[in-house]
Amino acid sequence: MKNIQPHRIKTITEFHRLRELPKPEHPLISVINLETVGHLRLEEPVSLVFDYYSISLKRNFSGKFRYGQQEYDFDEGIMFFMAPGQLLRIEPDANNGSQQTGWMLLVHPDFLWNTPLAKTIRQYEYFDYSVHEALFLSEKEEATIINIIQNIRQEYHSNIDKFSQDIIIAQLELLLTYAERFYQRQFITRKITNHKILDQLEEALTAWFNSDDLIRKGLPTVQYIAETLHVSPNYLSGLLKVLTGQSTQQLIHEKLIEKAKEKLSTTDQSVSEIAYELGFEHPQSFSKLFKNKMKVTPLEFRQSFN
């Protein structure tokens, strides 16, 4: 893939200018109806970095986004979320001539200044999800989101007064809470895709702990597992918590304990030897984890088989 120097867009006004849109009515927040925006005519891929939050609801996007490990075609009503400073790569698609539809909500961090949302907005993990982990909406869910976005647009188009920011912030919080609810629903309803990820996770952990090179490799990290499955760590963690009730780290430890129990019950290796073989630098760390999970020490577990 060709390395492209990203173009940083610092203000919402600059974004409007680049997309040949009228000057925004408010410099720190803007709602854009994508039907009013012309095709993004690209001959080559482009990489962008925004200095503001972007919440998009899109259909029929004439191109492909890369934001994370994979590409995604916008041919359904889906949402995705970007925080300031994240890199977005757009690739042209000459075969797609359909008109894109949907909405974009742009919010500069300065708009949130001195409000609780300024601190809490980054707690919504979906701002760190990748595009192929986007939020699929039902028609009813899409209508709910569009209604909130239009409320925000109407408020800043009205005469600005001392209540305007509070009302818009409340609508933003409502939108983010609905998105959280819909993501939790998606983890459950998209069962085939999600259970494929679970199967792949099982295979990845089994392959890691069956390796003869654990002494050098050490324990698998959450980042490594997420990259192996082509998902972001936050998305994987959210998915696993809904489907299994455990985090990625807890499932790594569970697989580790399974392997440890196998070695303790079928070999004569010392606890220290087993700890090193499983990738621990210090046997004490292994013994502490084992007792925390099994409520007995490794030696006590082994003695229960004699």
VMD Tcl script that draws the C-alpha trace (Angstrom):
set ca {
  {0.00 0.00 0.00}
  {1.39 3.41 -1.01}
  {2.45 5.56 1.92}
  {0.51 8.84 1.78}
  {1.31 11.92 3.84}
  {-1.88 12.69 5.76}
  {-3.64 16.01 5.35}
  {-4.66 17.57 8.66}
  {-7.96 19.46 8.76}
  {-7.84 21.67 11.84}
  {-11.23 23.38 11.79}
  {-14.79 22.64 10.78}
  {-14.73 25.79 8.62}
  {-11.78 24.34 6.70}
  {-13.69 21.09 6.14}
  {-16.66 23.05 4.75}
  {-14.36 24.95 2.42}
  {-12.67 21.78 1.15}
  {-16.04 20.17 0.42}
  {-17.39 23.34 -1.21}
  {-20.06 23.78 1.43}
  {-21.41 27.09 2.73}
  {-19.61 28.56 5.73}
  {-20.83 26.74 8.88}
  {-23.43 28.59 10.95}
  {-21.43 27.73 14.08}
  {-17.62 27.44 13.97}
  {-17.46 24.61 16.52}
  {-20.34 22.34 15.49}
  {-21.88 21.42 12.16}
  {-24.48 18.97 10.84}
  {-24.00 18.12 7.17}
  {-26.60 16.44 4.99}
  {-24.50 14.31 2.66}
  {-27.04 14.62 -0.13}
  {-25.97 18.27 -0.42}
  {-22.31 17.33 -0.77}
  {-20.96 16.50 -4.23}
  {-19.08 13.31 -5.02}
  {-15.63 13.08 -3.54}
  {-13.79 12.72 -6.84}
  {-10.52 11.01 -6.10}
  {-7.95 9.74 -8.53}
  {-5.67 8.47 -5.78}
  {-6.17 7.47 -2.15}
  {-6.07 10.26 0.41}
  {-5.30 10.21 4.13}
  {-6.95 12.70 6.47}
  {-6.59 13.66 10.13}
  {-9.36 15.70 11.75}
  {-8.83 17.88 14.83}
  {-12.47 17.41 15.84}
  {-14.97 14.64 16.54}
  {-16.83 13.15 13.59}
  {-20.00 11.05 13.88}
  {-21.20 9.77 10.52}
  {-24.32 7.99 9.35}
  {-23.78 6.95 5.74}
  {-25.22 5.06 2.81}
  {-23.90 4.54 -0.72}
  {-20.46 6.04 -0.17}
  {-18.62 6.13 -3.51}
  {-15.33 4.77 -2.30}
  {-13.76 2.73 0.45}
  {-12.56 3.73 3.88}
  {-9.59 2.23 5.64}
  {-9.58 2.94 9.33}
  {-8.00 0.02 11.09}
  {-7.11 -3.35 9.59}
  {-9.72 -3.76 6.86}
  {-11.77 -1.83 4.33}
  {-15.49 -1.28 4.46}
  {-18.05 -0.50 1.75}
  {-20.81 1.87 2.83}
  {-23.81 0.26 1.15}
  {-25.98 0.01 4.28}
  {-27.13 2.47 6.92}
  {-24.23 2.38 9.33}
  {-22.45 4.71 11.73}
  {-18.87 5.19 12.65}
  {-17.14 7.50 15.09}
  {-13.79 9.28 14.93}
  {-11.97 11.19 17.65}
  {-9.52 14.04 17.02}
  {-6.13 12.94 15.73}
  {-7.20 9.62 14.23}
  {-6.07 8.77 10.70}
  {-8.65 8.11 7.98}
  {-7.68 6.78 4.54}
  {-10.16 7.10 1.66}
  {-9.72 5.10 -1.52}
  {-11.54 5.97 -4.77}
  {-13.99 3.54 -6.32}
  {-14.56 4.32 -10.00}
  {-17.25 1.65 -10.32}
  {-19.60 3.18 -7.77}
  {-21.69 5.98 -9.24}
  {-24.47 6.01 -6.67}
  {-25.30 9.13 -4.70}
  {-24.14 8.99 -1.09}
  {-26.74 9.81 1.52}
  {-26.73 10.29 5.26}
  {-25.43 12.79 7.81}
  {-22.19 13.93 9.37}
  {-22.01 15.59 12.77}
  {-18.76 17.48 13.39}
  {-17.97 18.68 16.92}
  {-14.81 20.58 17.84}
  {-13.43 19.79 21.33}
  {-13.64 23.51 22.19}
  {-17.44 23.26 21.99}
  {-17.34 20.78 24.88}
  {-15.07 22.94 27.03}
  {-16.19 23.36 30.63}
  {-18.91 20.70 30.30}
  {-18.93 17.18 31.79}
  {-18.95 15.73 28.26}
  {-15.46 17.15 27.66}
  {-14.13 14.45 30.01}
  {-16.63 11.66 29.43}
  {-16.76 11.59 25.63}
  {-13.56 9.55 25.30}
  {-15.00 6.95 27.68}
  {-17.20 5.78 24.82}
  {-15.01 3.00 23.48}
  {-16.51 3.02 20.00}
  {-14.46 6.12 19.17}
  {-11.52 3.68 19.03}
  {-13.28 1.09 16.86}
  {-12.32 0.57 13.24}
  {-14.58 1.20 10.28}
  {-15.25 -2.49 9.69}
  {-16.49 -2.57 13.28}
  {-19.03 0.13 12.40}
  {-22.52 0.23 13.88}
  {-25.24 -1.36 11.73}
  {-28.60 0.29 12.33}
  {-32.13 -0.99 11.92}
  {-34.60 1.42 10.30}
  {-36.04 2.26 13.70}
  {-32.59 2.89 15.20}
  {-31.58 4.99 12.21}
  {-34.72 7.13 12.61}
  {-33.87 7.68 16.29}
  {-30.34 8.85 15.48}
  {-31.46 11.11 12.61}
  {-34.06 12.73 14.87}
  {-31.37 13.62 17.44}
  {-29.01 14.96 14.75}
  {-31.78 17.13 13.31}
  {-32.59 18.44 16.80}
  {-28.96 19.50 17.17}
  {-29.01 21.16 13.76}
  {-32.23 23.02 14.51}
  {-30.88 24.28 17.84}
  {-27.72 25.90 16.50}
  {-29.63 27.27 13.48}
  {-31.97 29.06 15.87}
  {-31.04 32.21 17.68}
  {-28.15 31.32 19.99}
  {-28.84 32.08 23.64}
  {-27.49 31.00 27.03}
  {-29.42 27.71 26.85}
  {-28.23 26.64 23.40}
  {-25.01 24.91 24.40}
  {-26.65 23.01 27.28}
  {-29.43 21.78 24.98}
  {-26.98 20.66 22.28}
  {-24.72 18.94 24.85}
  {-27.75 17.08 26.22}
  {-28.64 15.93 22.70}
  {-25.05 14.81 22.10}
  {-25.07 12.79 25.31}
  {-28.36 11.21 24.27}
  {-26.95 10.29 20.84}
  {-23.83 8.74 22.39}
  {-25.91 6.76 24.89}
  {-28.14 5.39 22.13}
  {-25.03 4.43 20.15}
  {-23.75 2.54 23.20}
  {-27.06 0.70 23.47}
  {-27.10 -0.15 19.75}
  {-23.51 -1.48 19.86}
  {-24.42 -3.76 22.75}
  {-27.37 -5.00 20.69}
  {-25.11 -5.56 17.69}
  {-22.73 -7.76 19.68}
  {-25.69 -10.06 20.32}
  {-27.56 -9.95 17.00}
  {-24.61 -10.35 14.63}
  {-24.02 -13.85 15.98}
  {-22.41 -15.51 12.95}
  {-19.70 -12.87 12.58}
  {-19.12 -12.64 16.32}
  {-18.89 -16.39 16.88}
  {-16.39 -16.62 14.04}
  {-14.26 -14.18 16.03}
  {-14.65 -16.38 19.12}
  {-13.55 -19.45 17.12}
  {-10.57 -17.56 15.74}
  {-9.67 -16.38 19.25}
  {-9.70 -19.97 20.49}
  {-7.49 -21.06 17.60}
  {-5.05 -18.19 18.13}
  {-4.66 -18.89 21.85}
  {-4.34 -22.64 21.31}
  {-1.63 -22.10 18.69}
  {0.23 -19.68 20.99}
  {0.24 -21.95 24.04}
  {1.12 -25.03 21.97}
  {4.20 -23.26 20.66}
  {7.60 -24.62 21.68}
  {8.94 -21.08 21.90}
  {6.96 -19.63 24.80}
  {10.11 -18.99 26.84}
  {11.19 -16.46 24.21}
  {7.76 -15.19 23.21}
  {6.28 -14.76 26.68}
  {2.55 -14.37 27.23}
  {0.34 -13.10 24.39}
  {-0.79 -9.49 24.74}
  {-4.31 -8.19 24.17}
  {-2.91 -6.02 21.36}
  {-1.39 -9.05 19.62}
  {-4.61 -11.07 19.85}
  {-6.68 -8.16 18.53}
  {-4.32 -7.65 15.59}
  {-4.42 -11.38 14.83}
  {-8.23 -11.21 14.65}
  {-8.16 -7.94 12.66}
  {-10.19 -6.02 15.21}
  {-9.36 -3.22 17.60}
  {-8.63 -4.13 21.25}
  {-11.61 -2.14 22.54}
  {-14.06 -3.75 20.11}
  {-12.77 -7.22 20.97}
  {-13.08 -6.52 24.68}
  {-16.63 -5.20 24.32}
  {-17.66 -8.16 22.19}
  {-16.18 -10.72 24.60}
  {-17.75 -9.11 27.65}
  {-21.20 -9.41 26.05}
  {-20.73 -12.94 24.69}
  {-18.64 -14.52 27.47}
  {-18.74 -12.13 30.42}
  {-14.94 -11.98 30.34}
  {-12.36 -9.58 28.98}
  {-9.68 -10.54 26.46}
  {-7.09 -10.63 29.26}
  {-9.27 -12.94 31.35}
  {-9.68 -15.34 28.42}
  {-5.91 -15.35 27.85}
  {-5.44 -16.24 31.50}
  {-8.13 -18.93 31.27}
  {-6.33 -20.60 28.36}
  {-3.05 -20.29 30.24}
  {-4.49 -22.01 33.32}
  {-5.84 -24.84 31.15}
  {-2.34 -25.45 29.79}
  {-0.82 -25.21 33.27}
  {-3.29 -27.76 34.67}
  {-2.43 -30.13 31.83}
  {1.29 -29.89 32.57}
  {0.85 -30.18 36.34}
  {-1.28 -33.30 36.03}
  {0.60 -35.14 33.25}
  {4.30 -34.26 33.68}
  {6.95 -34.34 36.40}
  {8.20 -30.86 35.61}
  {8.70 -28.52 38.54}
  {6.40 -25.53 39.00}
  {9.28 -23.23 38.01}
  {9.92 -25.17 34.80}
  {6.24 -25.01 33.89}
  {6.13 -21.29 34.64}
  {9.09 -20.60 32.32}
  {7.65 -22.81 29.58}
  {4.39 -20.86 29.73}
  {6.22 -17.58 29.19}
  {6.55 -16.26 32.74}
  {9.76 -14.49 33.69}
  {9.14 -15.13 37.38}
  {7.61 -18.36 38.77}
  {6.09 -16.39 41.63}
  {3.89 -14.51 39.16}
  {2.65 -17.78 37.70}
  {1.91 -19.26 41.16}
  {0.05 -16.13 42.22}
  {-2.13 -16.14 39.08}
  {-2.81 -19.87 39.37}
  {-3.90 -19.60 43.01}
  {-6.05 -16.57 42.22}
  {-7.88 -18.53 39.50}
  {-7.96 -22.03 41.05}
  {-8.02 -21.16 44.79}
  {-5.14 -23.63 45.32}
  {-1.41 -23.42 44.63}
  {0.11 -25.29 41.66}
  {1.63 -27.84 44.09}
  {-1.69 -28.36 45.87}
  {-3.37 -28.89 42.51}
  {-0.74 -31.47 41.52}
  {-1.04 -33.29 44.86}
  {-4.79 -33.67 44.32}
  {-3.95 -36.09 41.48}
  {-1.75 -38.32 43.64}
}
mol new
graphics top color blue
foreach p $ca { graphics top sphere $p radius 0.5 }
foreach p [lrange $ca 0 end-1] q [lrange $ca 1 end] { graphics top cylinder $p $q radius 0.2 }
display resetview
